[in-house]
Amino acid sequence: MNGTKADPNMEKKCPRCGAALPPGALEGLCPACLLQQGATAETGPENAAFDPPSVEEVSKLFTNLEILDFIGKGGMGAVYKARQPALDRLVALKVISPHIVSEPGFTERFNREARALARLSHPNIVAVHEFGEVSGLRYFVMEYVDGLTLRQLERSGQLTSREALAIVPQICAALQYAHDEGIVHRDIKPENILLDKRGRVKIADFGIAKIMGREADVALFQTKGAIGTPQYMAPEQLETPRSVDHRADIFSLGVVFYEMLTGELPLGKFSPPSGKVRVDVRLDDVVLRALEKEPERRYQHASDVKTDVESIAGVPGTNLPPPPDPVILQKQILATDCALNIGSCVQRGWDLVKADFWRTVGVTALGLLLIQAAWSTAVGFVAGGPLAAGLSLYYLKRIRKEKDGVATLFSGFNISFAQLALGGAIIGVLTFLGFLCFLVPGIILSVLWWFALTIMIDKRLEFWPAMELSRKVVMKRFWKFLGFWLLCILFYAVGAVVCGVGFFITAPIALAAATFAYVDIFCDPALPPIPGQLASGFTPAGTAILAGATPAPATSSAALGSAKPSFWPVALVIIALAGMVMGLALVIVERGRHRSEIQRAAQEAALRGGLTNLASSEAADGADATATNSAAPGKALSEKLKLRMEAAATISEPAARDRALAVLATDAAEAGDGGIALRSATRIGEPAKRDQTARKAAQLLNQRGSKKDAILLSKSIMDPALRDATLAEMAQ
């Protein structure tokens, strides 16, 4: 009506920080204020006016930081862009308003909240690097995200349903991780969802999060009043704020998802997304279920939302964010002191299998048969790796309570197919060559690269970084991993022995146990705490932990069973290795004995054949000359004896060679060939056998009238007494 009209030429300023607004500024705020990471607190009554310190003043207080710029201020304080020279990285410095610091109980609340936030380490959550107090000024040093907010992306008009389907799974992954750590965000909205230049989602402002625990702990965070942004709050946040749990974040996620798809908020009586815009009608069920008024009727886990959205978007995993930096991932995993509890892995593996026994056995049997069929031909060099990785992913999804099925077995053909095929071929060939080199190198390579394919499909690393990460992790506890690997092989062997079909029952247990080992050692953040880990309440260090189990000591490792070292895995390794060595020795001895028996039987048969031929030759020669005047054998017989001597001399086994030469010397003496008899007898290696053979051959030659050859054989006897006795016989 008669109101004064604003001058369009007048310079517009941001109502929050006073900076000049660029043309088309969103919501009347400058981009710096929209990009602030957690400084804005649109969650309750405004605090008294807060005049943030200047960049120069902050620089004097934080000498270890290089303060670059002022980003913005809000109800909780102010945020500055800074650089850590020691680590050469950009950070966001958040200072808390003195008006909040002066509130009763703030110190205890701040310390608890800060410790809880510092525990959150996830690629989709803005990390808190440090917190503390300088000259009465409380502060956080956080990860700096160079990008834009989801609100900015929505207002730019460039957000399509396809981008929404790629963003939501990342939000779900971050929320599931925070919920598993016992932290509820309670203010999920587009302003708190950031996207960096690589398209990765980062959730900011966990500063008003409620840490689940005892009633007294809830009071410390002043949850008597509603916390959150009204348009995105779940009904229970307004009605019963003290009983809010992680499902409130799922409702807020539903509001954000609806707004991303339609550009509107789901207020009052609203239409499903497909009634507003052209999207897949299956998304209606996902969004409406997340927006259920009663928490019991909503999704119970953010991971369930992620699974359904990925299923609608296409093949699971196609909308995943870019793979992590392998160097950073390797440092994070190797720096985490996670232990391996073999007994726990086997027990949990059995529980997982028996929970859905026949389905698990059926899918596993199909996967193993496909892998066997692939490797029985050249197809295994291409399909072996993806199929094995798909089977591992099936068990990972079972453990993470995500949707799984037969289609999961073929996920390796859609997720990093080239890397899985190449990695599978390299691992298969090198391991096979290792087994050919007396077994031990093959066992070592199998253990070192045990998790390589799982890392490729789960972490989406290339084959070589995945193989290196698996090797380095296994080398930290090689003997324990070796014992576990041998135990899994024992499972396979026992199943194969029991009618062969038992393999398809024991193999799923071994695979599930190995997957639990992967989850424990690689500290998978997508899982809830496992039994025996940190439980409800707070540790002596003030770390907030989930309800449900007995608290572990502050010095406990992050992995199951790390508090008490166990000797039995080492004993298992020793027993298994001893059993393998003994079994291998028995096999070698048995094979050698069997080979010797076959060789001896063949030699005896050949010798019998030689004697038969010898008798036939003598009979033929006797037709032309009588036995008394045939001092020398016939030419044909002499050639046969020479061939037999050459054959006997080439026998590799000493005992068998001696036996053959002894028989030949006797046959030659009976035939009257003193030269062959002498050469055969003197080639016998065992002295006693050589002397006895020479004596017998000399006696036979003497009987045939070959006195000269008999005396030469007698002189070749090494034993003096036996030689003299034989010569005495020859002299008669």
C-alpha positions in Angstrom: 0.0 0.0 0.0 1.7 3.2 1.2 5.0 1.6 2.3 8.2 3.0 1.1 9.7 1.1 -1.9 13.3 0.0 -1.7 15.7 1.7 -4.1 16.8 -1.0 -6.6 20.1 0.9 -7.0 20.9 0.9 -3.3 23.8 -1.4 -2.4 22.5 -4.5 -0.6 24.3 -5.9 2.4 24.2 -9.3 4.1 22.1 -8.9 7.3 24.4 -11.4 9.1 27.9 -10.2 8.4 27.4 -6.9 6.7 29.3 -7.8 3.5 28.1 -6.4 0.2 25.8 -8.9 -1.6 26.6 -10.0 -5.1 23.7 -10.0 -7.7 21.3 -12.9 -7.2 22.4 -13.7 -3.7 20.4 -16.5 -2.1 18.0 -15.8 0.7 19.6 -12.4 1.2 22.8 -13.9 2.5 26.3 -13.8 1.1 27.9 -17.0 -0.2 30.4 -16.9 2.7 27.5 -17.2 5.2 25.9 -20.0 3.3 29.2 -21.9 3.2 29.8 -21.6 7.0 30.4 -25.0 8.5 28.4 -25.2 11.6 28.4 -21.6 12.7 24.7 -21.1 12.0 22.4 -22.2 14.8 18.8 -21.9 13.5 17.6 -24.1 16.3 16.3 -21.9 19.0 16.0 -18.3 20.3 18.7 -16.0 19.1 21.4 -15.3 21.6 22.4 -11.8 22.4 24.3 -9.9 19.8 27.7 -11.5 19.3 30.5 -9.3 17.9 33.1 -11.8 16.6 36.8 -10.9 17.0 38.6 -9.7 13.9 41.0 -11.7 11.8 43.9 -9.9 13.4 42.6 -10.6 16.9 42.1 -14.2 16.2 45.6 -14.5 14.7 47.2 -13.3 17.9 45.3 -15.9 19.9 46.0 -18.8 17.6 49.7 -18.6 16.8 49.8 -22.1 15.4 47.2 -21.2 12.7 47.4 -18.8 9.8 44.0 -17.1 9.8 43.1 -16.3 6.2 39.5 -15.0 6.2 36.3 -14.5 8.2 33.6 -16.9 6.9 30.6 -15.9 9.0 28.8 -15.9 12.3 25.7 -17.4 13.8 23.9 -18.2 17.1 26.8 -20.4 18.3 29.7 -18.3 17.3 31.9 -17.4 14.3 33.8 -19.4 11.7 37.2 -18.4 10.2 39.1 -19.9 7.3 42.6 -20.8 8.4 45.6 -22.8 7.5 47.7 -25.2 9.6 51.3 -24.6 8.5 52.6 -27.7 10.3 50.3 -30.0 8.3 50.0 -27.7 5.3 46.2 -28.0 5.2 43.2 -25.6 5.2 40.9 -25.8 8.3 37.8 -24.0 9.6 38.2 -22.4 13.0 34.9 -22.2 14.9 34.9 -20.0 18.1 32.0 -20.2 20.5 30.1 -17.1 21.5 30.9 -15.9 25.1 27.2 -15.7 25.8 26.9 -19.5 25.3 30.1 -20.1 27.3 28.6 -18.3 30.3 25.6 -20.6 30.4 25.4 -22.9 33.5 27.1 -26.3 32.8 28.6 -25.3 29.5 32.1 -26.5 30.3 31.0 -30.0 31.0 28.6 -30.0 28.1 31.3 -28.6 25.7 33.9 -31.2 26.7 31.6 -34.1 26.3 30.2 -32.9 23.1 33.6 -32.1 21.7 35.0 -35.5 22.5 32.0 -37.2 20.9 32.4 -35.1 17.7 36.1 -35.8 17.6 35.4 -39.5 17.5 33.4 -39.1 14.2 35.8 -40.1 11.4 33.9 -40.6 8.2 34.4 -39.4 4.6 30.9 -37.9 4.6 31.2 -36.0 7.9 33.0 -32.7 8.5 35.8 -33.8 10.8 36.7 -32.1 14.1 40.5 -32.1 14.3 40.9 -30.2 17.6 39.1 -28.4 20.4 40.0 -26.5 23.5 40.2 -23.0 25.1 42.5 -20.0 24.4 42.2 -17.0 26.7 38.7 -18.0 27.7 37.6 -18.5 24.1 36.3 -22.0 23.4 37.0 -23.3 19.9 36.9 -26.1 17.4 39.3 -26.7 14.6 37.4 -28.5 11.8 37.8 -29.8 8.3 37.5 -27.0 5.7 35.1 -27.9 2.8 35.7 -26.0 -0.4 32.4 -26.3 -2.1 28.8 -25.3 -1.7 25.8 -26.2 0.4 22.9 -28.4 -0.8 20.7 -25.3 -0.4 22.8 -23.4 -2.9 22.7 -26.4 -5.3 18.9 -26.5 -5.0 18.5 -22.8 -5.7 20.8 -22.9 -8.7 18.3 -25.1 -10.5 20.9 -27.7 -11.4 19.8 -30.4 -9.0 18.0 -33.2 -10.9 16.5 -36.4 -9.6 19.6 -38.2 -10.8 21.9 -36.0 -8.7 19.5 -36.5 -5.8 19.8 -40.2 -6.1 23.6 -39.9 -6.0 23.6 -37.6 -2.9 21.1 -39.3 -0.7 23.1 -42.6 -0.3 26.1 -40.6 0.9 24.0 -38.8 3.5 22.6 -42.1 4.6 26.2 -43.5 5.0 27.2 -40.6 7.2 24.1 -40.8 9.3 24.4 -44.6 9.8 27.9 -44.1 10.9 27.0 -41.4 13.4 24.1 -43.4 14.7 26.3 -46.4 15.2 28.6 -44.1 17.3 25.6 -43.1 19.4 25.2 -39.6 18.0 22.0 -38.1 16.6 22.4 -35.0 14.5 18.8 -33.6 15.1 19.2 -30.8 12.6 19.5 -32.3 9.1 18.7 -29.6 6.5 20.2 -28.4 3.2 22.3 -25.8 4.9 24.1 -28.4 6.9 24.8 -30.6 3.9 27.9 -29.6 2.0 29.3 -30.8 -1.3 33.0 -30.4 -2.1 34.4 -29.9 -5.6 34.7 -33.7 -6.1 31.0 -34.1 -5.5 31.4 -35.7 -2.1 28.8 -35.0 0.6 29.9 -33.6 3.9 27.4 -33.3 6.8 28.2 -30.3 9.1 27.0 -28.9 12.4 26.8 -31.8 14.8 27.1 -29.2 17.5 23.6 -29.7 18.8 23.7 -33.4 18.6 22.2 -35.4 21.4 24.4 -38.1 22.8 22.3 -41.1 23.6 22.8 -42.5 27.1 21.4 -42.2 30.7 18.7 -39.7 31.6 21.3 -37.7 33.5 23.5 -37.4 30.5 20.5 -36.2 28.4 20.0 -33.3 30.9 23.6 -32.2 30.4 22.8 -31.3 26.9 19.7 -29.3 27.8 17.3 -31.4 25.7 14.2 -30.2 27.6 13.6 -27.8 24.7 13.1 -28.7 21.1 16.3 -28.7 19.1 16.3 -28.4 15.3 14.8 -26.4 12.4 11.0 -26.5 12.5 10.4 -27.3 8.9 12.7 -30.4 9.0 12.0 -31.6 12.6 10.4 -34.9 13.3 7.1 -34.7 15.3 8.6 -36.3 18.4 11.2 -33.5 18.5 8.4 -31.1 19.3 6.2 -33.4 21.3 8.7 -35.4 23.4 12.2 -33.9 22.8 13.8 -36.0 25.7 13.0 -39.3 23.9 14.3 -38.4 20.5 16.5 -41.1 18.9 18.2 -41.7 15.5 14.9 -42.1 13.7 14.4 -38.3 14.0 17.3 -37.9 11.5 15.6 -40.3 9.1 12.5 -38.1 9.2 14.6 -35.0 8.5 16.3 -36.9 5.7 12.9 -37.6 4.2 12.1 -33.9 4.2 15.4 -33.1 2.5 14.9 -35.9 0.0 11.3 -34.7 -0.8 12.6 -31.1 -1.2 15.4 -32.3 -3.5 13.0 -34.1 -5.8 10.1 -31.6 -5.9 11.6 -28.2 -4.8 9.0 -28.0 -2.1 8.6 -28.9 1.6 6.2 -31.7 2.6 3.9 -29.4 4.6 0.3 -30.2 5.5 -1.4 -32.6 3.1 1.2 -33.1 0.4 1.3 -35.1 -2.7 4.0 -37.9 -3.3 7.0 -36.8 -5.3 5.8 -38.5 -8.5 2.6 -36.4 -8.3 4.7 -33.3 -8.4 7.5 -34.1 -10.8 8.5 -36.9 -13.2 10.4 -39.4 -11.0 10.3 -43.1 -10.5 7.1 -44.0 -8.6 9.1 -46.4 -6.4 10.7 -43.3 -4.8 7.2 -42.4 -3.4 7.4 -45.4 -1.0 10.9 -44.5 0.1 10.1 -40.9 0.8 6.7 -41.5 2.4 8.0 -44.2 4.6 10.8 -41.9 5.8 8.2 -39.3 6.6 6.0 -41.5 8.7 4.7 -39.6 11.8 5.2 -42.5 14.1 8.9 -43.5 14.5 8.0 -47.2 14.6 6.6 -47.1 11.0 9.6 -45.3 9.5 12.8 -46.8 8.3 14.7 -48.0 11.4 18.1 -47.5 9.9 19.6 -45.0 7.5 21.4 -47.9 5.8 17.9 -49.3 4.8 17.1 -46.0 3.0 20.5 -46.2 1.3 19.9 -49.7 0.0 16.4 -48.9 -1.4 17.6 -45.7 -3.1 20.6 -47.5 -4.7 18.3 -50.3 -5.8 16.0 -47.9 -7.5 18.8 -45.9 -9.0 20.3 -49.0 -10.7 23.0 -51.5 -9.9 24.1 -51.1 -6.2 27.2 -49.0 -6.0 26.9 -47.1 -9.2 26.0 -43.9 -7.3 28.8 -44.1 -4.8 31.1 -41.2 -4.3 34.6 -41.2 -5.7 36.9 -43.8 -4.2 39.0 -42.7 -1.2 42.6 -41.7 -1.6 44.5 -45.0 -1.2 47.4 -43.4 0.7 45.1 -41.7 3.2 43.0 -44.8 3.6 46.1 -47.0 4.1 47.4 -44.6 6.8 44.1 -44.6 8.6 43.7 -48.4 8.6 47.3 -49.1 9.6 47.2 -46.5 12.3 44.1 -48.1 13.9 45.0 -50.8 16.4 42.5 -53.4 15.6 43.0 -57.0 16.7 41.8 -60.4 15.4 39.7 -62.7 17.5 39.5 -66.0 15.6 37.0 -67.6 17.9 34.7 -64.7 17.7 34.9 -64.5 13.9 34.0 -68.2 13.6 31.1 -67.9 16.1 29.6 -64.9 14.4 30.1 -66.5 11.0 28.1 -69.5 12.2 25.4 -67.3 13.6 25.2 -65.4 10.3 24.9 -68.6 8.3 22.3 -70.3 10.5 20.1 -67.1 10.6 19.2 -67.8 7.0 20.7 -71.2 6.5 19.4 -72.6 3.2 19.4 -69.3 1.4 23.0 -68.6 2.4 24.1 -72.1 1.5 22.3 -71.9 -1.9 23.8 -68.5 -2.9 27.3 -69.6 -1.7 27.1 -72.9 -3.6 26.1 -71.1 -6.8 29.0 -68.6 -6.3 31.6 -71.3 -5.7 30.4 -73.4 -8.7 30.6 -70.3 -10.9 34.1 -69.6 -9.7 35.1 -73.2 -10.2 33.6 -73.3 -13.7 35.3 -70.0 -14.7 38.8 -71.1 -13.5 38.5 -74.5 -15.2 38.8 -72.6 -18.4 40.6 -69.5 -19.6 37.5 -67.5 -18.7 38.8 -67.6 -15.1 41.5 -65.0 -16.0 38.6 -62.5 -16.7 35.7 -63.6 -14.6 37.4 -65.3 -11.6 38.2 -62.1 -9.7 34.8 -60.3 -10.2 32.9 -63.5 -9.1 35.1 -64.0 -6.0 34.7 -60.3 -5.1 30.9 -60.6 -5.6 30.7 -63.5 -3.2 32.6 -61.5 -0.6 30.3 -58.5 -1.1 27.3 -60.8 -0.6 28.6 -61.6 2.9 29.5 -58.0 3.6 25.9 -57.0 2.8 24.6 -59.8 5.0 26.7 -58.5 7.9 25.7 -54.9 7.3 22.0 -55.8 7.0 21.8 -54.4 3.5 19.7 -55.9 0.7 21.5 -58.9 -0.8 20.7 -61.7 -3.2 21.9 -63.7 -6.1 22.4 -60.5 -8.1 25.1 -59.4 -5.6 27.3 -62.3 -6.8 27.6 -60.4 -10.1 28.3 -57.0 -8.6 31.9 -57.4 -9.6 31.0 -57.0 -13.2 29.6 -53.5 -12.5 31.8 -52.3 -9.7 35.5 -51.9 -10.8 35.3 -54.8 -13.2 38.6 -54.0 -15.0 40.5 -53.8 -11.7 38.9 -56.9 -10.3 39.6 -58.9 -13.4 43.2 -57.8 -13.5 43.7 -58.2 -9.8 42.1 -61.6 -9.8 44.2 -62.9 -12.7 47.5 -61.6 -11.1 46.7 -63.0 -7.7 45.6 -66.3 -9.2 48.6 -66.8 -11.4 51.2 -65.7 -8.8 49.6 -67.9 -6.1 49.5 -70.9 -8.4 53.1 -70.5 -9.2 53.8 -70.2 -5.5 52.1 -73.5 -4.8 54.2 -75.1 -7.5 57.4 -73.9 -5.7 57.1 -76.5 -2.9 53.8 -75.2 -1.5 55.1 -72.7 1.1 55.3 -69.6 -1.2 51.7 -70.2 -2.4 50.5 -70.4 1.2 52.2 -67.1 2.0 50.8 -65.3 -1.0 47.3 -66.6 -0.3 47.4 -65.2 3.2 49.0 -61.9 2.3 46.4 -61.2 -0.4 43.5 -62.8 1.4 41.5 -59.5 1.5 42.7 -57.9 -1.7 39.6 -58.6 -3.8 37.3 -57.6 -0.9 39.1 -54.3 -0.6 38.8 -53.7 -4.3 35.0 -54.1 -4.4 34.3 -52.6 -1.0 36.8 -49.7 -0.8 36.9 -49.4 -4.7 40.7 -49.2 -4.8 42.7 -50.2 -7.8 44.3 -53.7 -7.7 47.8 -52.8 -6.7 46.9 -50.4 -3.8 44.4 -53.0 -2.6 47.0 -55.8 -2.7 49.5 -53.6 -0.9 47.0 -52.7 1.8 46.0 -56.3 2.3 49.7 -57.3 2.5 50.6 -54.6 5.1 47.6 -55.3 7.3 48.2 -59.0 7.3 51.9 -58.6 8.0 51.1 -56.8 11.2 49.8 -60.1 12.6 51.0 -62.6 10.0 51.1 -65.7 12.3 47.6 -65.1 13.6 46.3 -64.6 10.0 48.1 -67.8 8.9 46.4 -69.8 11.7 43.0 -68.4 10.7 43.7 -69.2 7.0 44.6 -72.7 7.9 41.5 -73.1 10.0 39.4 -72.0 7.1 41.2 -74.5 4.8 40.5 -77.1 7.4 36.8 -76.2 7.2 36.9 -76.7 3.4 38.7 -80.0 3.8 36.4 -81.4 6.4 33.4 -80.4 4.3 34.9 -82.1 1.2 35.6 -85.3 3.1 32.1 -85.6 4.4 30.5 -87.0 1.2 31.7 -84.0 -0.8 28.4 -82.2 -0.3 29.5 -81.1 3.2 31.8 -78.6 1.5 28.8 -76.4 0.6 27.9 -76.3 4.3 31.3 -75.6 5.9 32.4 -73.2 3.1 29.8 -70.6 4.0 30.9 -70.7 7.6 34.5 -70.1 6.6 33.6 -67.3 4.2 31.4 -65.6 6.8 34.2 -65.9 9.4 36.7 -64.4 7.0 34.4 -61.5 6.2 33.9 -60.8 9.9 37.7 -60.7 10.2 37.8 -58.2 7.3 35.2 -56.0 9.1 37.1 -56.2 12.4 40.6 -55.6 11.1 39.6 -52.9 8.6 37.4 -51.2 11.3 34.4 -50.9 9.0 32.5 -47.8 10.1 29.3 -49.0 8.4 28.6 -51.5 11.2 27.2 -51.1 14.7 29.6 -51.9 17.6 30.2 -55.6 17.9 29.6 -57.4 21.2 32.4 -56.8 23.7 33.3 -53.4 22.4 32.5 -50.0 24.0 29.0 -49.9 25.5 26.5 -47.4 27.0 27.6 -44.3 29.0 31.0 -42.7 28.9 34.5 -43.9 29.2 36.8 -42.4 31.8 38.2 -40.2 28.9 34.6 -38.8 28.4 33.9 -40.6 25.1 30.2 -41.1 24.5 29.3 -44.7 23.7 26.2 -46.7 22.7 23.9 -48.5 25.1 23.5 -52.2 25.1 26.6 -53.8 26.6 29.1 -53.6 29.4 31.5 -50.7 29.1 35.0 -51.6 28.1 38.1 -50.1 29.7 39.4 -46.9 28.2 42.6 -48.6 27.1 40.7 -51.3 25.2 41.4 -51.7 21.5 38.7 -50.9 19.0 38.4 -54.5 18.0 36.7 -57.5 19.6 38.7 -59.5 22.0 41.8 -57.3 22.0 41.8 -56.8 25.8 43.1 -60.3 26.4 45.7 -61.9 24.2 45.0 -65.6 23.6 47.7 -68.3 23.2 45.5 -70.9 21.4 45.8 -69.3 17.9 49.6 -69.6 18.1 49.2 -73.2 19.2 46.8 -73.8 16.4 49.3 -72.4 13.9 52.0 -74.7 15.3 49.8 -77.8 15.2 48.5 -77.0 11.8 52.0 -76.5 10.4 53.2 -79.7 12.0 50.3 -81.6 10.6 50.9 -80.2 7.1 54.6 -81.1 7.3 53.9 -84.6 8.6 51.2 -85.2 6.0 53.4 -83.9 3.2 56.3 -86.2 4.4 54.0 -89.2 4.5 52.8 -88.5 1.0 56.4 -88.2 -0.3 57.5 -91.4 1.5 54.5 -93.4 0.3 54.9 -92.2 -3.2 58.6 -93.1 -3.1 58.0 -96.5 -1.7 55.3 -97.2 -4.3 57.7 -96.1 -7.1 60.4 -98.3 -5.8 58.2 -101.3 -5.7 57.1 -100.8 -9.2 60.7 -100.3 -10.3 61.8 -103.4 -8.5 59.1 -105.5 -10.0 60.0 -104.3 -13.4 63.6 -105.0 -12.9 62.9 -108.5 -11.6 60.7 -109.2 -14.5 63.5 -108.0 -16.9 66.0 -110.2 -15.1 63.8 -113.2 -15.3 63.4 -112.5 -19.0 67.1 -112.2 -19.3 67.6 -115.6 -17.7 65.1 -117.2 -20.0 66.8 -115.7 -23.0 70.2 -116.8 -21.6 69.0 -120.4 -21.3 67.6 -120.4 -24.8 70.8 -119.0 -26.2 72.9 -121.7 -24.4 70.6 -124.4 -25.8 71.1 -123.0 -29.3 74.9 -122.8 -28.8 75.0 -126.3 -27.4 73.7 -127.7 -30.7 77.2 -126.9 -32.3 79.5 -127.6 -29.3 79.4 -129.6 -26.1 79.5 -128.0 -22.6 83.0 -129.3 -21.9 84.7 -127.5 -24.8 82.6 -124.3 -24.9 84.8 -122.1 -22.8 83.6 -118.9 -24.3 79.9 -117.9 -25.0 78.5 -117.3 -28.4 78.7 -113.9 -30.0 74.9 -113.3 -29.8 74.9 -114.3 -26.1 77.8 -111.9 -25.4 76.0 -109.0 -27.0 72.9 -109.6 -24.9 75.0 -109.7 -21.7 76.6 -106.4 -22.6 73.2 -104.8 -23.2 72.0 -106.0 -19.9 75.1 -104.6 -18.1 74.6 -101.2 -19.7 71.0 -101.2 -18.6 71.8 -102.3 -15.1 74.5 -99.6 -14.8 72.0 -96.8 -15.6 69.6 -97.7 -12.7 69.6 -94.7 -10.4 68.6 -96.4 -7.1 71.8 -98.0 -5.6 70.2 -101.0 -4.0 68.2 -101.9 -7.2 71.4 -101.4 -9.3 73.4 -103.7 -7.0 70.8 -106.4 -7.3 70.7 -106.2 -11.1 74.5 -106.3 -11.4 74.7 -109.3 -9.0 72.2 -111.3 -11.1 74.0 -110.3 -14.3 77.4 -111.3 -12.9 76.0 -114.8 -11.9 74.3 -115.2 -15.3 77.5 -114.2 -17.2 79.6 -116.7 -15.1 77.1 -119.4 -15.9 77.4 -118.5 -19.5 81.2 -118.6 -19.3 81.7 -114.9 -20.0 84.4 -114.0 -17.4 84.8 -110.4 -18.7 81.1 -109.5 -18.2 81.1 -111.3 -14.8 84.2 -109.4 -13.6 82.9 -106.0 -14.7 79.5 -106.6 -13.3 80.7 -107.8 -9.9 83.2 -105.0 -9.5 80.6 -102.3 -10.1 78.5 -103.4 -7.2 78.6 -100.6 -4.6 78.0 -102.5 -1.3 81.3 -104.2 -0.4 79.9 -107.4 1.2 77.5 -107.9 -1.6 80.3 -107.3 -4.1 82.6 -109.9 -2.5 79.9 -112.5 -2.2 78.9 -112.0 -5.9 82.5 -112.2 -7.0 83.0 -115.5 -5.0 79.9 -117.1 -6.5 80.8 -116.0 -10.0 84.4 -117.3 -9.6 83.0 -120.7 -8.4 80.7 -120.9 -11.5 83.5 -120.1 -13.9 85.8 -122.6 -12.2 83.1 -125.3 -12.6 82.9 -124.4 -16.4 86.6 -124.7 -16.7 87.3 -121.0 -17.1 90.1 -121.2 -14.4 91.9 -117.9 -15.5 88.7 -115.8 -15.3 87.8 -117.5 -12.0 91.2 -116.6 -10.5 90.8 -112.9 -11.7 87.4 -112.7 -10.0 88.8 -114.2 -6.8 91.6 -111.6 -6.7 88.9 -108.8 -6.9 87.4 -109.8 -3.6 88.2 -107.0 -1.0 87.8 -109.1 2.2 91.2 -110.8 2.7 89.9 -113.9 4.5 87.2 -114.5 1.8 89.7 -113.8 -1.0 92.2 -116.4 0.4 89.5 -119.0 0.9 88.2 -118.5 -2.7 91.8 -118.6 -4.2 92.4 -121.8 -2.2 89.4 -123.4 -3.9 90.6 -122.2 -7.3 94.1 -123.9 -6.6 92.6 -127.3 -6.1 
